Amino acid sequence: MAGGNRRRGRLRARLAQADEPSSPPESAPASLGIREAVVGEEPSKKTCDASGSTSSSSSGCHDWEDLLENMLHQIVALISSFHDLLAFRGTCRSWRAASSSFPSVYTFTFPPLHLEPDIRHGFFNYKTKMKLVDPSKRALSLRVSGPLINPCLMRYLGCSYGYLIFSDGEHCHLHDVYTGTKVKAPKLPSNGRSSIHYGIYCGLLVAQLTSPNSHLTLLSKTSIFQWQVGANSWTEQPLVGEPILQIVFFKGQMFAMDFLQRLHTIRIVPQLSIQEVAVVWEEGMIVGMYSKPWLVVCGDMLLLVDLAVSRDLRFGFLGTFRVFRLDFSYEPAKWMKMEKLDNWALFLANDRRTPTSSCMNPERWGGKSNYIYVPMASEDSDEPWTAIEVGQPVPKTTHHMLFSYSSTVHSSRGNSLWLLPSLVYGGQQ
């Protein structure tokens, strides 16, 4: 028992020390262009404390290294910020391996990072710096450079597994916001037309980039283009039905919602297949009349979040968030309204190509349960995001940004989004 107390005391001291602003670690990629106190890349050398000591003979070092993986996973589950995850990963190799083998990204209890790129009218300008802010460590921020690809304006296609996805008209480019890593896919099939003329509007990774099953998938109104990472060419398959609004990964499956709010499952390997999921809508549930909904994975629940809009004679249009849970115990499955999110907080953005996420017990890092965080500034706060309680009126300025007809849900009217860095996904397949 005393030994356990000493270990917990050393861990608390280490995480507290990591909270103090420090100079960038030597192994931080030069491309990060750090300008402020850094949530930096963890040291590449084997260390036994957060201060950067590399001595393998330090007292107690081997005790830390020899902790069982399941015990380390219990510690990871208690981490409440991305900054603390970096401190954990920097302890030693076995701790870094344990964080990479952590079962699921959705069990992390810290919020995504807030990213402010320069995306206007669907195009990204690489010449400007981007800012990453950890909501749980607001005093710490990170300035990162754009992908430095010509031409300077590229079409934004989405964000997946920590990578921003762009098209320059001939190629697709992936840019890891946190590490600065860039990946260039083979030239798209042209037939005399560029990718823009193909009508490609969305891109996502199927599995993280290091996985042998990783594919870059592009969606157009009529086709799905796929590039298996490492291959020399693309494949193209017809897309039958309505264009896809949003795609999420839930319990090992890829769920997609089309523009008519119909739910589908998609399989990429061994071959493309799309199957509609039979769903019953709750009586009186009207979604998508003024705006399109969001799909959000929240622990073991698949949620649908709707911005319900009503007309008020005095205040004009009023909006409130409503949340529905897909109950698979029914046959067919049924959307059930949730009055509260209990101890969960959700993170979503106007552009449906950017990932949505959730966080349990947000009070641990200073957040609020039963709130939805949108990455746009509030009039009454200096923070670059707005927190809105489920069922309460959405502020007018935020409502205007979230008010999206079908033609705008795949274009970034705002300049910010939520993002989990690629290293958070660890060694998952």
C-alpha positions in Angstrom: 0.0 0.0 0.0 2.8 2.4 0.9 4.6 1.6 -2.4 1.3 2.4 -4.3 1.0 5.7 -2.5 4.6 6.6 -3.3 4.0 5.8 -7.0 0.8 7.9 -7.1 2.6 10.7 -5.4 5.4 10.6 -7.9 2.9 10.5 -10.8 1.0 13.6 -9.4 4.3 15.4 -9.0 5.3 14.6 -12.6 2.0 15.8 -14.1 2.1 18.9 -12.0 5.6 19.6 -13.2 4.4 19.1 -16.8 1.8 21.9 -16.2 4.6 24.4 -15.8 5.5 26.2 -19.1 8.9 25.2 -20.3 11.2 25.5 -23.3 10.4 23.3 -26.3 11.8 19.7 -26.0 14.8 19.0 -28.3 12.8 16.5 -30.3 10.0 18.9 -31.2 9.7 19.0 -35.0 11.2 22.2 -36.4 8.2 22.6 -38.6 6.0 23.3 -35.6 7.2 27.0 -35.6 6.6 27.3 -31.8 5.9 30.8 -30.6 4.3 30.3 -27.3 4.4 28.0 -24.3 4.4 24.6 -25.9 2.4 21.5 -25.7 5.4 19.9 -27.4 6.3 16.5 -28.8 7.5 14.2 -26.1 11.2 13.5 -25.9 12.5 10.7 -28.1 15.0 9.6 -25.6 14.2 7.2 -22.8 13.4 9.2 -19.7 12.3 8.4 -16.2 10.8 11.8 -15.2 9.1 14.7 -16.8 12.1 17.0 -16.3 14.0 15.2 -19.0 16.5 13.1 -17.0 17.8 10.3 -19.1 19.7 8.4 -16.4 18.6 4.7 -16.4 20.2 4.2 -12.9 17.9 6.7 -11.1 16.3 5.3 -8.0 12.9 3.8 -8.7 13.2 4.1 -12.5 12.9 0.4 -13.2 9.8 0.2 -10.9 8.1 2.7 -13.2 9.2 0.8 -16.3 8.0 -2.6 -15.0 4.4 -1.6 -14.3 1.9 -3.9 -16.0 0.2 -2.6 -19.1 -3.3 -3.0 -17.7 -2.2 -0.8 -14.7 -0.8 1.8 -17.1 -4.0 1.8 -19.0 -5.8 2.6 -15.8 -3.6 5.6 -15.3 -4.1 6.7 -19.0 -7.9 6.6 -18.3 -7.5 9.2 -15.6 -5.5 11.7 -17.7 -7.5 14.9 -18.1 -5.5 16.8 -20.8 -3.6 16.2 -23.9 -0.6 17.9 -22.2 -0.7 15.3 -19.4 -0.8 12.5 -22.0 2.4 13.9 -23.5 4.0 13.9 -20.0 2.9 10.2 -19.6 4.3 9.2 -23.0 7.6 10.9 -22.2 8.2 8.9 -19.0 9.8 5.9 -20.7 9.4 3.5 -23.6 7.1 1.1 -21.8 4.8 4.0 -20.9 4.8 5.3 -24.4 3.9 1.8 -25.7 1.1 1.6 -23.2 -0.4 4.8 -24.4 -0.2 3.6 -28.0 -2.0 0.4 -27.1 -4.8 2.1 -25.1 -8.0 0.3 -26.3 -10.1 3.2 -27.7 -9.7 6.9 -28.4 -13.3 7.4 -27.3 -12.4 6.4 -23.7 -10.0 9.4 -23.2 -11.4 11.8 -20.7 -9.8 15.0 -22.1 -11.1 17.4 -24.7 -9.9 17.8 -28.3 -7.6 20.7 -29.2 -9.0 23.8 -30.7 -7.5 24.6 -34.1 -7.7 28.0 -35.8 -6.6 27.5 -39.5 -7.2 30.0 -42.3 -10.0 28.3 -44.2 -12.3 30.7 -46.2 -14.9 29.7 -48.7 -13.7 26.1 -48.6 -10.0 27.0 -49.4 -7.0 26.8 -47.1 -4.2 29.4 -47.1 -1.0 27.7 -46.0 0.9 31.1 -45.6 -0.8 31.8 -42.3 0.1 30.2 -38.9 -2.4 28.0 -37.2 -3.0 28.0 -33.4 -3.6 24.9 -31.3 -5.2 25.5 -27.9 -5.9 22.8 -25.2 -9.1 23.8 -23.5 -7.9 22.1 -20.3 -4.6 24.1 -20.4 -5.7 27.4 -21.8 -2.5 29.3 -20.9 -0.6 26.9 -23.1 -0.9 27.2 -26.9 1.0 26.1 -29.9 1.7 27.9 -33.2 2.0 25.5 -36.2 2.8 26.2 -39.8 0.7 25.2 -42.7 1.6 22.3 -45.0 3.7 24.6 -47.3 2.3 23.2 -50.5 1.9 25.1 -53.8 -0.5 26.5 -54.8 -1.0 28.6 -51.6 -4.8 28.1 -51.8 -6.0 24.5 -51.6 -9.5 23.1 -51.3 -10.2 21.8 -47.9 -11.8 18.3 -47.9 -11.8 17.3 -44.2 -9.9 16.2 -41.2 -9.3 12.7 -40.1 -7.0 11.0 -37.5 -5.2 14.2 -36.8 -4.6 15.0 -40.5 -6.0 17.9 -42.5 -6.9 16.7 -46.0 -6.6 19.0 -49.0 -6.8 18.9 -52.8 -4.8 21.1 -55.2 -6.8 20.0 -58.2 -4.5 17.1 -59.2 -3.3 15.6 -55.9 -4.6 15.1 -52.4 -2.3 16.2 -49.5 -2.5 15.1 -45.9 -0.9 17.3 -43.2 -0.5 16.2 -39.6 -1.2 19.4 -37.7 0.7 18.5 -34.6 3.9 16.9 -36.0 4.0 18.7 -39.4 4.2 15.4 -41.3 3.0 15.7 -44.9 1.8 12.9 -47.2 1.1 13.3 -50.9 -1.3 10.8 -52.6 -0.8 9.8 -56.2 -2.3 11.9 -58.9 -6.1 11.6 -59.2 -7.6 10.1 -62.3 -8.1 13.0 -64.6 -9.7 12.2 -67.9 -9.1 15.8 -68.7 -10.8 17.0 -65.5 -9.4 18.1 -62.1 -10.6 16.8 -58.8 -12.7 19.9 -58.3 -14.5 19.2 -61.6 -15.1 15.7 -60.4 -17.2 17.3 -57.7 -15.1 15.8 -54.8 -16.4 17.4 -51.6 -15.2 15.3 -48.8 -12.1 13.3 -47.8 -11.4 11.0 -44.8 -8.9 8.3 -43.7 -10.3 4.8 -43.0 -8.0 3.8 -40.1 -5.0 5.7 -39.0 -2.2 6.3 -41.5 0.2 3.7 -40.0 -2.4 0.9 -40.2 -2.0 -1.6 -43.0 -5.7 -1.2 -43.7 -5.5 2.6 -44.0 -7.3 4.1 -47.1 -7.8 7.7 -48.1 -11.4 7.9 -49.3 -12.8 10.8 -51.3 -16.5 11.4 -51.9 -18.2 13.0 -54.9 -21.9 13.1 -55.8 -21.5 10.1 -58.1 -18.3 8.2 -57.0 -16.1 7.1 -54.2 -12.4 7.3 -54.9 -10.0 5.2 -52.8 -6.3 5.1 -52.3 -4.7 2.4 -50.2 -1.9 4.2 -48.4 1.3 3.2 -50.1 -0.3 2.1 -53.4 0.5 3.9 -56.7 -3.0 4.6 -58.0 -6.6 5.2 -57.1 -9.7 3.1 -57.5 -13.1 4.5 -58.4 -16.5 3.0 -57.7 -20.0 4.4 -58.3 -21.9 5.9 -55.4 -25.6 5.2 -55.8 -28.1 7.3 -53.9 -28.0 10.6 -52.1 -24.6 12.3 -51.4 -23.1 11.6 -47.9 -23.5 14.2 -45.3 -21.2 12.8 -42.6 -19.3 9.7 -41.6 -18.3 8.4 -38.1 -16.7 5.3 -36.8 -18.7 3.4 -34.2 -17.9 0.0 -32.6 -15.7 -1.0 -35.5 -18.2 0.1 -38.2 -18.4 3.1 -40.5 -21.7 4.8 -40.2 -22.8 7.4 -42.8 -25.7 9.8 -42.9 -26.9 11.1 -46.3 -28.5 14.4 -47.0 -32.0 12.9 -46.4 -30.9 11.9 -42.9 -30.9 8.2 -43.8 -28.4 6.1 -42.0 -26.0 3.7 -43.7 -23.1 1.4 -42.9 -20.1 1.5 -45.3 -17.5 -1.2 -45.8 -14.3 -0.4 -47.8 -12.5 -3.8 -47.7 -12.5 -6.3 -49.2 -14.8 -4.3 -51.5 -17.0 -1.3 -51.3 -20.5 -1.9 -50.0 -23.1 0.5 -48.7 -26.2 -0.8 -46.8 -29.0 1.3 -45.4 -29.8 0.9 -41.7 -33.5 0.6 -40.9 -34.2 3.4 -38.3 -37.5 4.5 -36.7 -37.8 8.2 -36.0 -39.4 9.2 -32.7 -42.9 10.6 -33.1 -42.8 14.4 -33.6 -39.1 14.3 -34.4 -38.4 16.8 -37.3 -34.8 17.1 -38.2 -33.1 19.0 -41.0 -35.8 21.5 -41.8 -33.5 24.4 -41.4 -30.2 22.7 -40.7 -28.5 19.3 -41.0 -27.8 17.2 -38.0 -24.6 15.9 -36.6 -23.6 12.3 -35.8 -21.6 12.0 -32.6 -20.0 8.9 -31.0 -20.4 9.2 -27.3 -18.9 6.3 -25.4 -21.1 3.3 -26.3 -23.8 5.5 -27.8 -24.4 6.8 -31.3 -26.0 10.2 -31.1 -27.7 12.5 -33.4 -27.5 16.2 -32.5 -30.0 18.6 -34.1 -30.1 22.4 -34.1 -33.9 22.9 -33.7 -35.0 26.3 -35.1 -38.2 28.1 -34.2 -39.6 31.5 -35.0 -40.1 34.0 -32.2 -42.1 37.2 -33.0 -39.8 39.3 -30.7 -36.4 37.8 -31.2 -36.7 36.3 -34.7 -35.2 32.8 -35.2 -34.3 30.9 -32.1 -32.2 27.7 -32.0 -31.7 25.0 -29.4 -29.7 21.8 -29.5 -31.6 18.5 -29.2 -29.9 15.2 -28.7 -31.2 11.7 -29.8 -29.7 8.3 -29.1 -30.0 5.4 -31.5 -31.4 2.5 -29.5 -30.3 -0.7 -31.1 -32.4 -2.8 -28.7 -35.4 -2.1 -30.9 -35.9 -3.8 -34.2 -35.6 -1.8 -36.3 -33.3 0.6 -34.3 -35.0 3.8 -33.0 -33.9 7.4 -32.3 -34.8 8.2 -28.7 -34.7 11.8 -27.4 -32.3 12.5 -24.5 -33.3 15.2 -22.1 -29.8 15.5 -20.8 -26.3 14.3 -21.7 -25.7 13.4 -18.0 -21.9 13.6 -17.4 -20.9 14.0 -21.1 -19.9 17.0 -23.1 -19.9 17.1 -27.0 -17.7 18.9 -29.4 -18.9 19.7 -32.9 -18.3 22.2 -35.7 -20.3 23.7 -38.5 -18.5 21.8 -41.3 -19.7 18.2 -41.2 -16.4 17.0 -42.7 -14.6 17.8 -39.4 -14.7 15.1 -36.7 -17.1 15.3 -33.8 -16.1 14.0 -30.4 -17.2 13.6 -26.8 -15.7 13.7 -23.3 -16.9 12.1 -20.1 -16.7 14.0 -16.8 -15.6 17.3 -18.3 -15.5 19.0 -14.9 -12.1 17.2 -14.4 -10.5 19.7 -16.8 -12.8 22.7 -16.1 -15.5 21.9 -18.6 -19.3 21.4 -18.1 -21.4 18.3 -18.4 -24.6 18.5 -20.6 -22.9 21.1 -22.8 -22.1 21.3 -26.4 -18.9 23.1 -27.4 -18.7 24.8 -30.8 -15.3 26.2 -32.0 -16.4 29.8 -32.4 -16.0 32.8 -30.1 -18.8 34.0 -27.8 -19.7 37.7 -27.5 -19.4 37.5 -23.7 -16.2 35.5 -23.4 -12.6 35.8 -24.4 -12.4 32.1 -25.2 -12.3 31.1 -28.9 -15.2 28.7 -28.4 -18.8 28.7 -27.1 -20.3 26.3 -24.6 -24.1 25.8 -25.0 -26.3 23.8 -22.6 -28.5 21.2 -24.2 -32.1 22.6 -24.5 -31.0 26.2 -23.9 -31.1 29.0 -26.5 -28.1 29.2 -28.8 -26.5 32.7 -28.8 -27.5 34.7 -31.9 -23.9 34.9 -33.2 -23.3 31.2 -32.8 -26.7 30.4 -34.2 -25.9 32.3 -37.3 -22.7 30.3 -37.8 -24.4 27.0 -37.2 -27.4 27.8 -39.3 -26.5 25.6 -42.3 -28.6 24.8 -45.4 -27.6 21.7 -47.3 -25.4 23.6 -49.6 -23.2 25.0 -46.8 -22.6 22.0 -44.5 -19.5 21.1 -46.5 -17.9 24.5 -46.6 -16.1 26.2 -43.7 -17.9 29.4 -42.9 -15.9 29.6 -39.7 -12.2 29.4 -39.3 -11.9 26.9 -36.5 -12.5 23.3 -35.6 -11.8 20.6 -33.0 -9.0 18.1 -33.5 -7.4 15.1 -31.7 -3.7 14.8 -32.7 -2.7 11.6 -34.5 -0.7 10.3 -31.6 -3.9 10.1 -29.5 -5.0 7.2 -31.7 -2.0 5.2 -30.7 -1.6 1.7 -32.3 -5.2 1.2 -33.2 -6.1 -0.5 -36.4 
